[in-house]
Amino acid sequence: MAIQNLTWSVVIPTYKRAEVLIKCLGFAAQQTLPAKEIIVVDAGLEWQATKTIVLRDLAAKYPQINWLYVQANYASSAAQRNQGIELSNADVIFLIDDDSFMYPNCAKAVVSIYAQDTKHQVAGIMPKLEDLPPDVKTSSSSTKSTINFKIITAKLRALAKKVIKDDDIFIPYDFSFPKYSLPPELKNAPAHPVPMIHGARMSYRREILRQVKFEETLKRYAVNEDNDVCYRASKIGMLLHAVDAQIFHLQASNSRLSRFTTTALWGLNQTVLHRFHNNDIAQFKTVFSKLLRRRLVTQTIKDILDRRWSLPSTRGMWFVMRNYPQILAKSPEELRVWYPEFQHKLLDRDVSK
């Protein structure tokens, strides 16, 4: 299939981050393969003001794109993504964070791989993560020094994450990831299979996202929502890492929750997802308890190395260890009623501090 016969859209959930969102949208609009749709689902109270700026400064500049800027039904990245997906009519849907900046050729490089996949064996594709945003200039020696320092720092952080495991560890529902090989029609494609794709830089065929919804029981900061979707999608088709498609993830810090809360939700959300999708809860409990004990140690080390003397990540892990058994004791039907309220109490306590 020719790349011109495939359309793409981007869905972006956002909340109280107008400045970085507008920059993100600018990069999405400037793609060498123009988007069919750019869809923003905004959960902020000032969403209309931000919408006005976007329509005035960006949509008017790129009239060939269908711009949809809507108010979120409620504040939850999972629900906001589902809402945006329902609005999209494109063949391929990019799901990125509001602080993910696409390089000019990012969409074209990804969509071209989908176009070569004529048998639809590929479910999702992840662009390559870059250390610097696409608009950084490297003209002066001082700028080059600053950039080199940032690159070195980013690589050191990546190395540290490999040594002390990353916070996005996800246990597969059947305890193994599917293994795929590139089909003949993709043997020369600049891509390779991966078990999971990063939530800040996802893309999927729309047909996959019609089958695999984001879990809306996870409210607001829906950590592990991306792992859940990409694992279930990987059971339908392969996931690829496109090495010629580039994207930068800023990881803006404003409007973020405390480390205690994010650590707690990492573990509790994963427990809920396994209660929904895992048929061997006894084995999950065995595997998960070992993971929690290991991460209790690594999170304590991280807290100390980063001089977080209140040990928020450590306390978050203890919170998970105390509370995950009651999640496993409930039925999925009970959890869909009980867990949202439990999350609200945890989030409200975080906000009140």
Secondary structure, 3 states (H helix, E strand, C coil): CCHHHCCEEEEEEECCCHHHHHHHHHHHHCCCCCCCEEEEEECCCCHHHHHHHHHHHHHCCCCCCEEEEEECCCCEHHHHHHHHHHHCCCCEEEEECCCEEECCCHHHHHHHHHHHCCCCCEEEEEEEEECCCCCCCCCCHHHHHHHHHHHHHHHHHHHHHHHCCCCCCCCCCCCCCCCCCCCHHHCCCCEEECCCCCCCEEEEEHHHHHHCCCCCCCCECCCCHHHHHHHHHHCCCEEEEEEEEEEEECCCCCCCCCHHHHHHHHHHHHHHHHHHHCCCHHHHHHHHHHHHHHHHHHHHHHHHHCCCCCCHHHHHHHHHHHHHHHHHCCCHHHHHHHHHHHHHHHHHHHHHC
